[in-house]
Amino acid sequence: MDDGAELRIAPATRAIHQAAGWLLGARGSAGAWDIFHSVTEVPDYAPEQRLLVYAGREIVGHVRLVPCRIFLGHVSVACCQLTELVVRSEWHGQGIAEQLVERAFSEAVAGGACLVLFNTEEWRPYLKRGWLPGPRHCYSTIQPRRLLAHLRRFPKPLPDWWDGPRPDQWTVRQLRRSDLPAIELLYRSAMQRHFGPVDRTDSQWQWLVEHGGDERLYVVECRRWLPDVEEPQTEVHGYMALRQGQVLELVASANNRAREALLIRAADEAIESDWHLLRFDAPWDSCLHGELRRLGAETYQHDIDAGWACLMKPASPASWIAATAPLWTARAKKTGLPASVTLSFLVNQQPFTLSVSGDSVHWQYGLAGSDVLYASLPVTQALLLGRYSAAELLAEGKLRAKTKKAAKWAEKLFVELPWWRQVWQTPVPSA
């Protein structure tokens, strides 16, 4: 180790990008080499997405940038995830990780990202650098035998005299490659009702199914016999990713039988493998949590999971407002705000104005009118991102309004969105 060596950060090249695999392996991550090689097989992978830190000619740090898109309702926003952050142990405590993350943030913004997400165990120093607590982690736990006691049903045999169509048959089986189009459709349909899930490309789906990890993937299909038709119609109604007693993702159609069939399969596997608890990860407003609580489950929602936190940081308020303009105009119409709304902000003594008029939304420098809100930069960013509501921040005194009208409009415009941390995702999380 040369303490006097000059540090520099540069993108990896195809000739040197395997150094990232060596660093991940040296950190002792289980299956680091397998993860590294599986990621390089993703069709949209590029070595330049990795940033390396050099101390002289020695590589001492690494982070990977993964461009993606996230759903905000029916709006798709350009995003970037920072993952696989590692610094060699002998170089810890010198601020290399923080410098690397800030450089990665700049590269992500230059690449068109409006929001950057970062999963880390050492999250406290980054809060002072403009990062915000990001998507929450939400899951429910239940004993598998208790779940089966409520859901297990055995079909009644048909009477001998029955000559009508056969009843629908629900079957859970392992996922096949031919099921991918169906589960992609289910994913998009379900996740557009929530905020924050990653919009997966076809190549990312392929990677998840083929190299994502040791998950067991299942689909539930319904066989329906029609009158005077010998062959049944078969349709996929849901899928599930299960890993050692943890249901990473469960998506089903509106038919309750589909969700119940997947829950029963998860409980059966938990009992066979002697897992005492089943864990279901899903958005906090998912109907899955409510259904499980009625059966005796407990639901947990928090920002930090076992010391790990997901942080987020917008490229700038203006770019975020422009990317999410349909959300603001729809919210203004839904809450009955005037046709034209202008709210000014004093952010660390810097004046800005948010204008919502018709189908246009603008964030500009300068004050306009007497309806002013006073806030720090982190509070302002949290408002714009929907991480906290204006009502909550006004009650805590972190946000102040000059007029009653400014407070009223702020409470209608700035609401808390159900951000949540996706577990089964591409890329593999740092944790």
C-alpha positions in Angstrom: 0.0 0.0 0.0 1.4 3.4 -1.1 -0.3 6.2 0.9 1.3 8.8 -1.3 0.0 7.3 -4.5 -2.3 9.6 -6.5 -5.9 8.5 -6.7 -7.8 8.7 -10.0 -11.1 7.3 -11.1 -11.7 6.0 -14.6 -14.2 3.8 -16.5 -13.2 0.2 -16.9 -12.3 -1.2 -20.4 -13.0 -4.6 -21.8 -9.4 -5.5 -21.2 -9.4 -4.6 -17.5 -13.0 -5.0 -16.3 -12.4 -8.4 -14.8 -10.5 -6.6 -12.0 -14.0 -5.9 -10.6 -14.5 -9.6 -10.2 -11.2 -9.9 -8.4 -12.2 -7.1 -6.0 -15.6 -8.7 -5.3 -14.0 -12.0 -4.7 -11.4 -10.6 -2.4 -14.2 -9.0 -0.3 -15.4 -12.6 0.4 -18.8 -12.2 -1.2 -20.5 -15.6 -1.6 -20.6 -16.5 -5.3 -18.9 -13.2 -6.3 -17.3 -14.7 -9.4 -20.6 -16.4 -10.5 -22.5 -13.1 -10.1 -19.8 -11.2 -12.0 -19.8 -13.6 -15.0 -23.6 -13.8 -15.1 -23.9 -10.0 -15.2 -21.4 -9.8 -18.1 -23.8 -12.1 -20.0 -26.6 -9.5 -20.0 -26.9 -8.2 -23.6 -27.0 -4.6 -22.5 -23.9 -4.9 -20.3 -20.9 -2.7 -21.0 -17.6 -2.6 -19.2 -17.7 1.2 -19.2 -20.6 0.9 -16.7 -17.9 0.1 -14.1 -15.8 2.8 -12.5 -12.4 1.8 -11.1 -10.2 3.7 -8.6 -6.5 3.6 -9.2 -3.8 4.3 -6.7 -0.9 4.6 -9.1 -1.2 1.5 -11.2 -3.0 -0.5 -8.5 -6.8 -0.9 -8.5 -8.3 -0.3 -5.1 -12.0 0.4 -5.6 -14.9 -0.3 -7.9 -18.6 0.6 -8.4 -21.1 -0.4 -11.1 -23.7 1.9 -12.7 -26.8 0.2 -14.0 -29.1 2.4 -16.1 -32.8 1.5 -15.8 -36.2 2.9 -15.7 -38.7 3.0 -12.9 -42.5 3.3 -12.9 -44.2 6.2 -11.1 -47.8 5.3 -11.7 -48.0 5.3 -15.5 -45.0 7.5 -15.9 -41.6 5.8 -16.7 -38.6 7.8 -15.4 -34.9 7.3 -16.3 -33.0 6.1 -13.3 -29.6 4.6 -12.4 -28.7 2.1 -9.7 -25.2 2.1 -8.1 -24.2 -1.4 -7.0 -21.2 -3.6 -6.2 -19.4 -0.8 -4.4 -16.2 -2.2 -2.9 -12.9 -0.6 -1.7 -10.0 -2.7 -0.6 -9.8 -3.0 3.2 -6.3 -1.4 3.5 -7.7 1.7 1.8 -10.7 2.1 4.1 -11.2 5.4 6.0 -9.7 7.6 3.3 -13.0 8.8 1.7 -12.5 6.7 -1.4 -16.0 5.2 -1.3 -17.6 8.6 -1.0 -15.5 10.1 -3.9 -16.4 7.1 -6.0 -20.1 7.4 -5.3 -20.1 11.1 -6.1 -18.2 10.5 -9.4 -20.7 7.7 -10.2 -23.6 10.1 -9.5 -22.1 12.6 -11.9 -21.7 9.9 -14.6 -25.2 8.7 -14.1 -26.7 12.2 -14.5 -24.5 12.8 -17.6 -26.0 9.6 -19.0 -29.6 11.0 -18.6 -30.7 9.6 -15.2 -33.2 11.8 -13.3 -32.8 9.8 -10.2 -29.9 7.7 -8.7 -30.5 4.8 -6.2 -27.7 3.5 -4.0 -27.9 0.5 -1.6 -25.3 0.7 1.2 -24.5 -0.4 4.7 -22.5 2.8 5.5 -25.4 5.1 4.8 -24.9 7.8 7.4 -22.1 9.8 5.8 -24.1 10.1 2.6 -27.0 11.9 4.3 -24.7 14.9 4.7 -23.9 14.8 1.0 -27.4 15.3 -0.2 -28.6 11.7 -0.3 -32.1 10.9 1.0 -33.5 7.8 2.7 -34.9 6.0 -0.3 -37.5 3.2 -0.9 -38.7 1.4 2.2 -38.5 -2.3 2.8 -41.8 -4.0 3.4 -42.6 -7.6 4.1 -45.0 -9.9 5.9 -44.2 -13.1 7.8 -46.4 -16.0 8.7 -46.0 -19.6 9.8 -46.5 -21.9 6.8 -48.8 -24.3 8.7 -51.0 -21.5 9.8 -51.2 -20.3 6.2 -52.2 -23.8 5.0 -54.8 -24.1 7.7 -56.7 -21.3 6.1 -56.0 -22.0 2.4 -55.8 -25.7 1.9 -58.8 -27.0 0.0 -59.4 -30.4 -1.6 -61.6 -30.5 -4.7 -64.8 -32.5 -4.3 -65.1 -35.4 -6.8 -67.7 -34.9 -9.5 -70.8 -37.1 -9.2 -71.2 -40.1 -11.6 -74.2 -38.5 -13.3 -72.2 -35.3 -14.2 -72.2 -34.6 -17.9 -71.4 -30.9 -18.0 -68.0 -29.2 -18.6 -65.2 -30.0 -16.3 -64.5 -27.4 -13.6 -61.4 -25.2 -14.0 -58.2 -26.8 -12.9 -55.5 -24.6 -11.2 -51.9 -25.9 -11.4 -48.6 -24.6 -10.1 -45.6 -25.7 -12.0 -42.0 -24.5 -12.6 -41.6 -21.6 -15.0 -40.6 -22.3 -18.6 -38.9 -20.0 -21.0 -42.1 -19.9 -23.1 -43.8 -18.3 -20.1 -41.7 -15.2 -20.2 -44.1 -13.0 -22.3 -47.0 -13.9 -20.0 -45.2 -13.0 -16.8 -43.7 -9.8 -18.2 -47.3 -8.8 -19.0 -48.5 -9.6 -15.5 -45.5 -7.7 -14.0 -46.2 -4.5 -16.0 -50.0 -4.7 -15.2 -49.4 -5.2 -11.5 -46.5 -2.9 -10.9 -47.8 0.2 -12.7 -50.3 0.5 -9.8 -47.3 1.1 -7.4 -44.4 3.6 -7.3 -40.8 2.6 -7.7 -40.5 -0.9 -9.3 -37.8 -1.3 -11.9 -39.0 -1.5 -15.5 -37.3 -4.6 -16.7 -36.1 -5.1 -20.3 -36.4 -8.4 -22.1 -32.7 -9.0 -21.5 -33.0 -8.4 -17.8 -35.9 -10.9 -17.6 -33.7 -13.4 -19.4 -30.9 -12.8 -16.9 -33.2 -13.1 -13.9 -34.6 -16.4 -15.1 -31.3 -17.9 -16.2 -28.7 -16.4 -13.8 -30.5 -14.4 -11.2 -29.6 -16.7 -8.3 -30.9 -19.8 -6.6 -34.5 -18.8 -6.8 -37.2 -21.4 -7.6 -39.6 -19.9 -10.2 -43.2 -21.0 -10.4 -46.2 -20.0 -12.5 -49.9 -20.8 -11.8 -52.0 -21.6 -14.8 -55.7 -22.3 -15.3 -57.0 -25.1 -17.5 -60.5 -24.3 -18.6 -62.7 -26.8 -20.5 -65.3 -25.3 -22.9 -68.4 -27.1 -24.0 -67.9 -29.4 -27.0 -64.1 -28.8 -27.0 -61.8 -31.6 -26.2 -58.6 -29.7 -25.6 -58.6 -27.2 -22.6 -57.7 -23.6 -22.8 -54.6 -22.9 -20.7 -53.7 -19.4 -19.4 -50.9 -18.2 -17.0 -52.4 -16.2 -14.2 -49.4 -15.5 -11.9 -45.8 -16.3 -11.0 -43.6 -16.4 -7.9 -39.9 -16.2 -7.2 -39.0 -18.2 -4.0 -35.7 -18.4 -2.2 -35.3 -20.4 1.0 -38.5 -19.4 2.7 -38.5 -15.9 1.2 -41.0 -15.0 -1.5 -39.1 -12.4 -3.4 -41.9 -11.5 -5.8 -45.4 -12.8 -6.2 -47.6 -11.4 -8.9 -51.1 -12.8 -9.7 -54.1 -11.7 -11.7 -57.3 -10.5 -10.0 -58.5 -14.1 -9.6 -58.1 -15.1 -6.0 -57.6 -18.7 -6.9 -54.3 -17.8 -8.6 -52.8 -16.1 -5.6 -54.0 -18.8 -3.2 -52.5 -21.6 -5.4 -49.1 -19.8 -5.2 -49.4 -19.2 -1.5 -50.1 -22.9 -0.9 -47.1 -23.9 -3.0 -44.8 -21.6 -1.0 -46.2 -23.0 2.3 -45.7 -26.6 1.1 -42.1 -25.9 0.2 -41.5 -24.2 3.5 -42.7 -27.2 5.5 -40.8 -29.6 3.4 -37.6 -27.6 3.9 -38.3 -27.1 7.7 -38.6 -23.3 7.4 -40.4 -22.0 10.5 -41.5 -18.7 8.9 -42.5 -17.6 5.4 -41.6 -14.1 4.3 -43.4 -12.2 1.5 -41.8 -9.1 0.1 -44.3 -6.7 -1.7 -45.2 -3.0 -1.9 -46.6 -1.8 1.4 -50.0 -1.0 -0.2 -50.2 -4.4 -1.9 -53.4 -6.4 -1.2 -51.1 -9.4 -0.4 -50.2 -7.9 2.9 -53.8 -7.3 3.9 -54.8 -10.8 2.9 -51.9 -12.4 4.9 -52.7 -10.2 8.0 -56.2 -11.6 8.0 -54.7 -15.0 8.2 -52.5 -14.1 11.1 -49.4 -12.6 9.5 -47.4 -9.6 10.8 -46.3 -6.8 8.4 -43.1 -4.8 8.8 -42.2 -1.6 7.0 -38.9 0.3 7.6 -36.2 2.3 5.9 -33.3 0.2 7.1 -33.0 -3.6 6.9 -30.3 -5.3 8.9 -28.1 -2.2 8.7 -28.6 -1.7 5.0 -30.4 1.3 3.5 -31.4 2.3 0.0 -30.6 6.0 -0.6 -31.7 8.1 -3.5 -30.8 11.5 -5.0 -32.4 13.4 -7.9 -30.2 14.8 -10.7 -31.8 18.2 -10.0 -35.3 19.5 -9.0 -35.9 20.9 -12.5 -35.1 17.6 -14.3 -37.2 15.6 -11.8 -40.2 17.9 -12.3 -39.9 17.8 -16.0 -39.7 13.9 -16.0 -42.7 13.5 -13.8 -44.9 16.4 -15.1 -48.0 14.1 -15.7 -48.0 13.2 -12.1 -48.2 16.8 -10.9 -50.9 17.9 -13.3 -53.0 14.8 -12.6 -52.7 15.4 -8.8 -53.6 19.1 -9.2 -56.8 18.2 -11.1 -57.7 15.3 -8.7 -57.4 17.5 -5.6 -59.4 20.4 -7.0 -56.6 22.9 -7.1 -57.0 26.0 -9.3 -56.2 25.8 -13.0 -52.9 27.6 -12.4 -50.9 27.1 -9.2 -47.7 28.9 -8.3 -45.7 28.1 -5.2 -42.4 29.7 -4.3 -39.6 28.2 -2.2 -36.8 29.7 -0.3 -34.3 26.8 -0.3 -31.3 27.6 1.9 -32.0 31.3 1.0 -32.1 30.5 -2.7 -35.5 31.4 -4.4 -37.3 28.9 -6.7 -40.8 28.7 -8.0 -43.0 25.7 -8.9 -45.7 26.4 -11.5 -48.5 23.9 -12.3 -50.8 25.1 -15.1 -52.9 22.9 -17.4 -50.6 20.2 -18.7 -47.4 22.0 -18.0 -45.1 22.0 -14.9 -42.0 24.2 -14.4 -39.4 24.7 -11.8 -37.6 28.0 -12.2 -35.2 30.2 -10.3 -36.7 33.2 -8.5 -39.8 34.1 -6.5 -43.3 34.6 -7.9 -46.0 35.9 -5.6 -46.4 35.9 -1.8 -47.2 32.1 -1.4 -43.8 31.0 -0.1 -42.5 27.8 1.5 -39.3 27.8 3.6 -37.3 24.6 3.6 -33.8 23.2 3.5 -32.5 21.5 0.3 -33.0 17.9 1.7 -36.6 18.7 2.8 -37.3 20.2 -0.6 -36.0 17.2 -2.5 -37.9 14.9 -0.2 -41.1 16.8 -1.0 -40.6 16.7 -4.7 -39.8 13.0 -4.6 -42.8 12.2 -2.5 -40.6 10.7 0.3 -42.5 12.7 2.9 -45.8 14.6 2.7 -46.1 18.3 3.2 -48.6 17.8 6.0 -46.1 15.7 7.9 -43.2 18.2 7.5 -45.4 21.2 8.3 -46.4 19.5 11.6 -42.8 18.7 12.5 -41.7 22.3 11.7 -39.3 21.2 9.0 -41.4 23.0 6.4 -42.8 26.5 7.0 -45.5 28.4 5.0 -45.8 32.1 4.7 -49.5 32.1 4.0 -52.4 29.7 4.8 -53.0 29.3 1.0 -49.3 28.2 0.5 -49.8 25.5 3.3 -53.1 24.3 1.8 -51.7 24.0 -1.7 -48.6 22.3 -0.4 -50.6 19.7 1.4 -52.5 18.8 -1.7 -49.5 18.9 -4.1 -46.9 17.2 -2.0 -48.1 13.8 -0.8 -46.1 10.8 0.4 -45.7 8.2 -2.3 -45.5 4.4 -1.6 -41.8 4.0 -2.4 -40.6 0.5 -1.7 -37.4 -1.5 -2.2 -37.7 -4.2 -4.7 -36.0 -7.5 -3.7 -36.0 -9.6 -6.8 -34.3 -7.3 -9.3 -31.7 -6.6 -11.8 -28.9 -5.8 -10.8 -28.1 -8.0 -7.9 -28.2 -5.8 -4.8 -25.0 -5.0 -3.0 -26.3 -6.6 0.2 
